[in-house]
Amino acid sequence: MNTNAKELNLNELEQVSGGRWSWKNGIVCMVTCGIIGGECGGILGGLPGALIGGAVGVGLGAGTACM
């Protein structure tokens, strides 16, 4: 048992975990990752690669925003 540990209240837990989730940050992250994924896919695979890369980028952005 660690006697030096203390329980965190919700405000302290938010600060440790990176802050409060918001729609604005989620949308910005999804758009940014979608653009980057689309560009990378377009370079590697043309139009089909851009479409797939953009969709994967939006998914990754949504997942990142939820963390």
Secondary structure, DSSP 8 states (H G I E B T S, - for coil): --TT-----HHHHHHHHTS---HHHHHHHHHHHHHHHHHHHHHHHHHHHHHHHHHHHHHHHHHHHH-
